[in-house]
């Protein structure tokens, strides 16, 4: 994705022509990589609160059951 600088932050001078410098990402650079501390924090939270994981497991079972019922009804 291209970055275009904000015009408000550019110096205002009528003698100097406006030059917009477009920054292109360098090759091999990943845009928006995952941050490892946030991923580790998420797994840490689920280990501390087993009620959340139980709730998610029950929701998953309910969804899987509803999907099976939907597929067996022939509305696919």
Secondary structure as GFF3:
##gff-version 3
##sequence-region A 1 76
A	DSSP	beta_strand	3	4	.	.	.	ID=ss1
A	DSSP	three_ten_helix	7	9	.	.	.	ID=ss2
A	DSSP	beta_strand	22	23	.	.	.	ID=ss3
A	DSSP	alpha_helix	36	48	.	.	.	ID=ss4
A	DSSP	alpha_helix	50	73	.	.	.	ID=ss5
###
